[in-house]
Amino acid sequence: MNKKLNIITLVLIIIMFLYSLSSAAYYEPQEYRRSLLEIRDAERALNNLNKKVKEAESDFKIIDSKEVESNLEELERLYQEQIQAYQQKKDRRVRELELAITNRADQIRMKIIESKPVQLRAFWLDNGTFANLNGRSGVQKLLDTVQKANFNLIFPETFYKGKTVIPDNELFIQDSQFENWEGDPLKILIEEAKKRKIEIHPWVWVFNENTSGSPGLILSENPEWANKDREGNIVSYHDSTWLSPAREDVKKFLQQRYLYLVENYDIQGINLDYIRFPEEYRGSFGYDKRTVERFKEKYGIDPFELKSSSSNFSLWNKYRENLITEMVKETSEMLKDADPELLISADVIPGKDEARYRALQNWSFWLKEDYLDFVIPMTYTENLFSELSRWIKEDRKVIDKAIYPGISVFKLTPDQMLEQLEEVNKINPNGVSLFAAAHLKANDFQSLSEGIYAHQAVLPYKNKAVSLKIIQNFILKRLNLIKEKGGISNSALIQIRFYLNQLAQVDSENILDFDQYISDNNIELSKNIKKVLQNDFDYLNDIKRLY
């Protein structure tokens, strides 16, 4: 009963708040002074918040009603005080209150962002940020922040450019950035993450060998391992050097190191990066001696004699694509033999078809054949509503494995990052990863912890039955909120709850689509409520379908 009263009270507060904004969000003074600009800034913040509050109310978002109510009341009080200060010619106070209002409006904006209860929330921990932690105390400090922001998975950069974060041994050379650490950096990270229930999936480079325009450690010792373009160059367009995927010694060298990590560390996954060719449109690679020899042996054709317009050029492309697939398959089988519970992922070019013609990376096939458990398309863009949405939506239509988009924090303002996360939550609520820790500031972690990651989330693949039950309860909260606001009849509520109970069962099959169900049962819902519930049931169905 108290909960119902709280929700009703919140609705009334929001209505009163919106009414006050409509009548007071543009103050007309009798005299004009420079400090009026501070009032205009405050009003701009209020009007922007007004839109967000309306959206939250319209979409029946599940939020902390008491906290929002308290903040809305305080914001209205501050705004009235600011107007009074202006009338009393207390310009310094007007400026102080403008800052207080805009900060409080930002806080409220975070509070009305819905936090999903089941999803992967990850970020890549780049080697520079990792090294700068300088030991266990730094790791603890970072992970305390990460835990507060309710992340549940980290991809630490572990093997890259022929170097590693772990101490020297017969297979690895430690990056000098870590030489002053006491103990094994990866082991320390794993131990501290485990205490906080955060999974660790080491991020390892595959065929990219260096990024400074010259050979790195691996090619300096093994120059014959280099991938080359038609002219014999080994440096690609972005100053990277690459290893040849056609060589068994290259594959063995890499796979031994990945296997060592699986066998010697308590990790939950391996994250493969650069498991592809350099991007084709900047210069085609694969013309090293071994790759060419293998193609000649198999097809009797010299790739140097092929023109891009010839019919056999597609054969050359497919051959090179298969070299990458061979590496994925062999690596997956080897690592899964060592640890059947290990999750293997890859960072991939966004767009399954685009990845093939851009980098000969057939990741949709890898998922289909169970070589990978999930992929992270690098949807690094500032273009929210075309590229980001298109990449994710198109691939989700045809792929029955988990996809977790990668968001480029380094390209975005804090507001843009939150906007992209909200958009991804609509079209891919089961998870996302942020690139990278170097670009995540204290304010970013705080904003996440106050808004979209305000509540802990269960990793969707951990326990399917538990995940379904959690989402079922989440949808029940939504239904109750809709009912309390008069948006659904008792009979419709009962019928939709029955549908939800059926759908949430792990072994339930052949359940009608939600739209078909409400049509067959003559359930009357407004267009908006239907859309909100359809999104919730799509979220639930994703967990059933993908895990």
C-alpha positions in Angstrom: 0.0 0.0 0.0 2.8 2.4 0.9 4.6 1.6 -2.3 1.4 2.4 -4.3 1.0 5.7 -2.4 4.6 6.6 -3.2 4.1 6.0 -6.9 0.9 8.0 -6.9 2.6 10.8 -5.0 5.5 10.8 -7.5 3.0 11.2 -10.4 1.4 14.1 -8.7 4.8 15.7 -7.9 5.8 15.3 -11.6 2.5 16.9 -12.8 3.0 19.8 -10.4 6.6 20.1 -11.4 5.7 20.2 -15.1 3.0 22.8 -14.4 5.4 25.0 -12.5 7.9 24.7 -15.4 5.2 25.7 -17.9 4.4 28.8 -15.9 7.8 29.7 -14.4 10.5 28.3 -16.7 10.8 31.7 -18.4 11.1 34.5 -15.9 10.1 38.1 -17.1 11.9 40.6 -14.9 10.9 44.3 -14.6 14.5 45.3 -15.1 17.3 43.6 -16.9 20.8 42.9 -15.5 23.6 40.6 -16.7 22.8 38.0 -14.0 19.6 37.3 -15.9 21.8 35.1 -18.1 22.3 32.8 -15.1 18.5 32.5 -14.8 18.2 31.7 -18.5 20.9 28.9 -18.1 19.0 27.5 -15.2 15.7 27.6 -17.2 17.4 25.8 -20.1 18.5 23.0 -17.7 14.9 22.9 -16.3 13.3 22.7 -19.7 15.7 20.0 -20.8 14.9 18.1 -17.7 11.2 18.7 -18.3 11.5 16.7 -21.6 13.3 13.8 -19.8 10.8 13.7 -17.0 7.9 13.6 -19.5 9.7 10.7 -21.4 10.2 8.8 -18.1 6.6 9.2 -17.2 5.3 8.3 -20.7 7.5 5.2 -20.8 6.6 4.0 -17.3 10.3 3.8 -16.4 11.2 1.9 -13.2 13.1 4.4 -11.1 13.6 5.3 -7.5 10.4 7.3 -6.9 11.3 8.7 -3.4 14.6 10.0 -4.5 13.3 11.6 -7.7 10.4 13.2 -5.7 12.8 14.7 -3.2 15.1 16.1 -5.9 12.2 17.6 -7.9 10.9 19.4 -4.9 14.4 20.7 -4.1 14.9 21.9 -7.7 11.7 23.8 -7.7 12.7 25.5 -4.4 16.1 26.5 -5.8 14.6 28.0 -8.9 12.1 30.1 -6.9 15.0 31.2 -4.6 17.0 32.2 -7.7 14.2 34.4 -9.0 13.9 36.0 -5.5 17.6 36.6 -5.4 17.4 38.4 -8.8 14.6 40.6 -7.6 16.6 41.5 -4.5 19.6 42.3 -6.7 21.8 39.6 -5.1 23.6 38.8 -8.3 26.3 36.7 -6.7 23.6 34.4 -5.2 21.9 34.2 -8.6 25.1 32.8 -10.0 25.6 30.3 -7.1 22.0 29.1 -7.6 22.4 28.6 -11.3 25.3 26.2 -10.7 23.3 24.4 -8.0 20.2 24.1 -10.3 22.2 22.8 -13.3 24.1 20.3 -11.1 20.9 19.1 -9.5 19.1 18.8 -12.8 22.0 16.6 -14.1 21.6 14.4 -11.0 17.9 14.1 -11.5 18.5 13.3 -15.2 20.6 10.4 -14.0 17.9 9.2 -11.6 15.3 8.9 -14.3 17.4 6.6 -16.5 16.3 3.0 -16.2 18.9 0.4 -15.1 18.4 -3.0 -16.7 18.7 -6.0 -14.3 20.4 -8.5 -16.6 23.2 -7.5 -18.9 27.0 -7.6 -19.5 28.6 -4.3 -18.4 32.2 -4.3 -19.5 35.2 -2.2 -20.4 38.6 -2.7 -21.8 41.5 -2.0 -19.4 44.3 -0.7 -21.6 47.9 -1.6 -20.7 48.8 2.0 -19.9 46.0 2.5 -17.4 46.7 -0.9 -16.0 50.4 -0.2 -15.5 49.7 3.2 -13.8 47.8 1.4 -11.0 51.3 0.5 -9.8 50.3 -2.4 -7.7 47.6 -3.9 -5.5 46.5 -0.7 -3.8 45.9 1.0 -7.1 44.0 -2.1 -8.4 41.8 -2.0 -5.3 41.1 1.7 -5.7 40.1 1.2 -9.4 38.0 -1.9 -8.7 36.2 -0.2 -5.8 35.1 2.5 -8.3 34.2 -0.1 -10.9 32.2 -2.0 -8.4 30.3 1.1 -7.3 29.5 1.7 -10.9 28.2 -1.9 -11.1 30.4 -3.1 -13.9 30.6 -6.9 -14.0 33.4 -7.7 -16.5 36.8 -6.4 -17.5 38.9 -7.1 -20.5 42.5 -6.3 -19.3 45.1 -5.9 -22.1 47.4 -8.8 -21.4 49.3 -9.8 -24.5 50.1 -7.1 -27.1 53.0 -6.1 -29.4 54.9 -9.2 -28.3 54.8 -8.0 -24.7 52.7 -8.9 -21.6 51.6 -7.6 -18.2 52.7 -10.8 -16.4 56.3 -11.5 -15.2 58.9 -12.9 -17.7 58.8 -16.6 -18.3 59.8 -19.0 -21.1 56.9 -17.7 -23.3 56.4 -14.1 -22.2 58.4 -10.8 -22.0 57.0 -8.4 -19.5 56.3 -4.8 -20.6 58.8 -2.5 -18.8 55.8 -0.5 -17.6 55.1 -3.2 -15.0 58.7 -3.8 -13.8 58.2 -2.0 -10.5 55.1 -3.9 -9.6 55.3 -6.3 -6.6 53.8 -9.6 -7.7 52.0 -10.6 -10.9 49.7 -7.8 -12.1 47.2 -10.1 -13.8 47.0 -12.4 -10.8 46.5 -9.4 -8.5 43.7 -8.1 -10.8 42.0 -11.5 -10.8 42.2 -11.8 -7.0 40.7 -8.4 -6.4 38.1 -8.7 -9.1 36.9 -12.0 -7.7 36.3 -10.4 -4.3 34.0 -8.0 -6.1 32.3 -10.6 -8.3 33.8 -9.1 -11.5 34.8 -11.4 -14.3 38.2 -11.1 -16.0 38.7 -12.0 -19.7 42.2 -11.2 -20.7 42.4 -9.2 -23.9 45.0 -10.6 -26.3 46.3 -9.4 -29.7 46.3 -11.9 -32.6 47.7 -10.9 -36.0 48.5 -7.2 -35.4 52.1 -7.2 -34.2 53.0 -3.5 -33.7 51.6 0.0 -34.3 54.6 2.3 -34.5 55.4 2.0 -38.2 58.1 -0.6 -37.7 58.4 -4.2 -36.6 57.9 -5.0 -33.0 59.4 -7.7 -30.8 58.0 -10.6 -32.7 58.9 -9.6 -36.2 62.3 -8.3 -35.1 63.2 -11.9 -34.1 61.2 -13.5 -36.9 61.1 -11.2 -39.9 59.9 -14.1 -42.2 56.6 -14.1 -40.2 55.5 -10.7 -41.6 52.3 -10.3 -43.7 52.9 -8.2 -46.8 51.1 -6.3 -49.4 51.5 -6.7 -53.2 54.6 -4.4 -53.2 56.3 -6.4 -50.4 55.6 -3.7 -47.8 55.0 -4.9 -44.2 53.6 -1.7 -42.7 49.8 -1.1 -43.3 48.0 2.2 -43.7 47.8 3.0 -40.0 51.5 2.2 -39.3 50.8 -1.4 -38.1 52.8 -4.5 -38.9 51.0 -7.8 -39.1 51.7 -11.5 -38.8 51.0 -14.0 -41.5 48.0 -16.2 -40.7 49.1 -18.8 -43.2 52.1 -19.9 -41.1 51.8 -22.8 -38.7 54.7 -21.4 -36.6 52.9 -18.1 -36.2 49.7 -19.8 -35.0 51.6 -22.0 -32.7 53.5 -19.1 -31.2 50.3 -17.2 -30.4 48.2 -20.2 -29.3 50.9 -21.3 -26.8 50.6 -18.0 -25.1 46.8 -17.9 -24.9 46.9 -21.5 -23.6 49.3 -20.5 -20.9 47.0 -17.9 -19.6 44.0 -20.3 -19.6 46.0 -23.0 -17.8 47.8 -20.8 -15.2 45.2 -18.1 -14.3 41.7 -18.2 -12.8 40.0 -16.4 -15.7 36.5 -16.7 -17.1 37.3 -15.9 -20.8 39.7 -14.9 -23.5 39.1 -11.8 -25.7 40.7 -12.0 -29.1 41.6 -8.7 -30.8 42.9 -8.1 -34.4 41.9 -11.5 -35.5 41.7 -10.4 -39.1 43.7 -8.9 -42.0 44.4 -5.2 -42.3 41.5 -3.4 -43.8 41.3 -4.1 -47.5 40.3 -0.7 -48.8 43.6 0.8 -47.6 45.8 -1.8 -49.3 45.4 -5.6 -49.7 47.7 -7.9 -47.6 48.4 -11.6 -47.8 51.2 -11.5 -50.4 53.9 -12.9 -48.1 55.7 -16.0 -49.3 53.9 -18.7 -47.3 50.4 -17.3 -48.0 51.1 -17.2 -51.7 52.7 -20.7 -51.8 49.7 -22.3 -50.0 47.2 -20.6 -52.5 49.3 -21.8 -55.5 49.4 -25.4 -54.0 45.7 -25.5 -53.6 44.4 -23.7 -56.7 47.4 -23.6 -59.1 46.9 -19.8 -59.4 49.5 -17.0 -58.7 47.7 -14.3 -56.7 50.1 -11.7 -58.1 48.6 -12.3 -61.5 45.0 -11.8 -60.3 43.1 -8.5 -61.0 40.4 -7.4 -58.6 37.9 -7.6 -61.5 38.7 -11.2 -62.3 36.5 -14.1 -61.4 39.3 -15.8 -59.5 39.9 -12.8 -57.2 36.9 -13.8 -55.1 38.6 -17.2 -54.7 41.7 -15.4 -53.3 39.5 -13.4 -50.9 37.7 -16.5 -49.7 41.1 -18.3 -49.3 42.5 -15.5 -47.1 39.3 -15.3 -45.1 39.5 -19.0 -44.4 43.0 -18.6 -43.0 41.5 -16.4 -40.3 38.7 -18.8 -39.7 41.2 -21.6 -39.3 43.0 -19.7 -36.6 39.7 -19.0 -34.7 38.6 -22.6 -35.0 41.9 -24.1 -33.9 42.4 -21.6 -31.0 38.8 -22.2 -29.8 39.2 -26.0 -29.8 42.5 -25.8 -28.0 41.4 -23.4 -25.3 38.0 -25.1 -24.8 39.8 -28.5 -24.3 41.8 -26.9 -21.5 38.8 -25.3 -19.9 35.3 -26.2 -21.3 33.7 -23.4 -19.3 35.9 -20.7 -20.9 34.1 -18.0 -22.8 35.9 -17.0 -26.0 35.1 -13.6 -27.6 36.4 -11.4 -30.4 36.5 -7.7 -31.1 35.2 -7.4 -34.6 34.5 -5.0 -37.4 30.8 -3.9 -37.0 28.4 -5.3 -39.6 28.8 -8.9 -40.4 29.0 -8.4 -44.2 31.1 -5.2 -43.8 33.6 -7.1 -41.7 34.1 -9.7 -44.5 34.8 -7.3 -47.3 36.7 -4.8 -45.1 39.0 -7.2 -43.2 38.2 -10.8 -44.3 36.7 -11.4 -40.9 33.7 -13.8 -41.1 32.6 -13.5 -37.5 29.0 -14.4 -38.1 30.2 -17.9 -39.3 32.4 -18.2 -36.2 29.4 -17.6 -34.0 27.2 -20.0 -36.0 29.9 -22.8 -35.7 30.3 -22.1 -31.9 33.9 -21.1 -32.3 33.0 -18.0 -30.3 30.6 -17.4 -27.4 30.1 -13.8 -28.3 31.5 -10.9 -30.3 32.0 -7.2 -29.5 31.5 -5.2 -32.7 33.6 -2.1 -32.5 30.7 0.3 -33.1 33.0 3.3 -32.6 31.0 6.3 -33.9 29.5 9.6 -33.0 26.6 8.9 -35.3 24.0 7.6 -32.9 20.9 7.1 -35.0 22.3 5.7 -38.3 25.6 3.8 -37.9 25.2 2.6 -34.4 21.5 1.6 -34.7 22.0 0.1 -38.2 25.0 -2.0 -37.2 23.3 -3.5 -34.2 19.8 -3.9 -35.5 20.7 -5.5 -38.8 23.0 -8.1 -37.3 20.6 -9.0 -34.4 17.9 -9.9 -36.9 19.9 -12.8 -38.3 22.4 -13.9 -35.6 21.4 -16.2 -32.7 24.4 -15.5 -30.5 25.2 -12.7 -28.1 26.5 -9.4 -29.5 27.8 -6.7 -27.2 28.4 -3.4 -29.0 31.7 -1.6 -28.2 31.2 2.1 -27.4 34.1 4.5 -28.2 34.4 6.6 -25.0 37.4 8.4 -26.6 35.2 9.8 -29.4 32.4 11.0 -27.2 31.5 13.7 -24.6 30.2 12.3 -21.3 26.6 13.2 -22.4 27.1 11.5 -25.8 28.4 8.4 -24.0 25.3 8.2 -21.8 23.1 8.9 -24.9 24.7 6.0 -26.8 24.3 3.7 -23.8 20.6 4.5 -23.5 20.1 3.9 -27.2 22.0 0.5 -27.0 19.8 -0.4 -24.0 16.8 0.0 -26.2 18.1 -2.1 -29.1 20.5 -4.5 -27.3 19.7 -4.5 -23.6 21.8 -7.6 -22.9 25.1 -5.8 -22.8 27.8 -3.4 -24.0 31.5 -2.7 -23.5 33.3 0.6 -23.2 36.6 1.5 -24.9 38.6 2.1 -22.8 39.6 2.7 -19.2 42.0 5.4 -20.2 39.1 7.6 -21.3 36.8 6.8 -18.4 37.0 9.6 -15.8 35.8 9.7 -12.2 32.8 11.7 -13.3 31.9 9.1 -15.9 31.9 6.3 -13.3 29.8 8.5 -11.0 27.3 9.3 -13.7 27.0 5.6 -14.6 26.5 4.6 -11.0 23.8 7.2 -10.5 21.9 6.4 -13.7 22.0 3.6 -16.3 24.2 1.4 -14.0 22.5 2.4 -10.8 21.6 -1.2 -9.9 23.7 -4.4 -10.1 23.1 -6.5 -13.2 23.4 -10.3 -13.5 25.6 -11.5 -16.4 23.1 -13.0 -18.9 25.0 -16.2 -19.5 25.7 -17.1 -15.9 22.3 -18.8 -15.2 19.5 -18.7 -17.7 16.7 -19.6 -15.3 17.9 -16.9 -12.8 18.2 -14.3 -15.6 14.7 -15.1 -16.9 13.2 -14.9 -13.4 14.9 -11.5 -12.8 13.5 -10.1 -16.0 10.1 -11.5 -15.2 10.0 -9.6 -11.9 11.2 -6.5 -13.7 8.3 -6.7 -16.2 5.9 -7.3 -13.3 7.0 -4.0 -11.8 6.4 -2.3 -15.1 2.9 -3.8 -15.3 2.1 -2.7 -11.7 3.3 0.8 -12.5 1.1 0.9 -15.6 -1.8 -0.3 -13.6 -1.3 2.2 -10.9 -1.3 5.0 -13.5 -4.6 3.7 -14.9 -3.0 2.5 -18.2 -4.4 -1.1 -18.2 -7.6 -2.9 -17.1 -7.6 -5.6 -14.5 -8.6 -8.3 -17.0 -5.8 -7.2 -19.4 -3.3 -7.2 -16.6 -4.3 -10.8 -15.6 -4.0 -12.0 -19.2 -0.6 -10.4 -19.8 0.7 -11.8 -16.5 -0.3 -15.2 -17.6 1.5 -14.7 -20.9 4.6 -13.5 -19.0 4.6 -16.5 -16.7 4.5 -18.8 -19.7 7.2 -17.0 -21.6 9.6 -16.8 -18.6 9.9 -20.6 -18.4 13.3 -21.9 -19.6 11.8 -24.8 -21.5 8.7 -23.0 -22.9 8.4 -23.2 -26.7 6.1 -22.0 -29.4 4.8 -19.1 -27.4 3.0 -16.5 -29.4 4.6 -13.2 -30.2 3.3 -10.5 -27.8 1.6 -8.5 -30.6 -0.2 -11.7 -31.8 -1.1 -12.6 -28.2 -2.8 -9.3 -27.4 -4.5 -9.3 -30.8 -5.9 -12.9 -30.3 -7.1 -12.1 -26.8 -8.6 -8.7 -27.7 -6.4 -6.9 -25.2 -6.8 -3.2 -25.5 -3.6 -1.2 -24.9 -2.5 2.3 -25.9 0.1 2.5 -28.7 2.8 3.7 -26.3 2.1 1.0 -23.6 2.1 -1.7 -26.2 5.5 -0.4 -27.4 6.9 -0.3 -23.9 5.8 -3.8 -23.1 6.9 -5.1 -26.5 10.4 -3.9 -25.7 10.3 -5.7 -22.3 9.2 -9.0 -23.9 11.8 -8.6 -26.6 14.4 -8.3 -23.8 13.1 -11.4 -22.2 13.1 -13.3 -25.5 16.7 -12.3 -26.1 17.8 -14.1 -23.0 15.9 -17.2 -24.0 17.2 -17.1 -27.6 20.8 -16.2 -27.1 21.9 -18.1 -24.0 
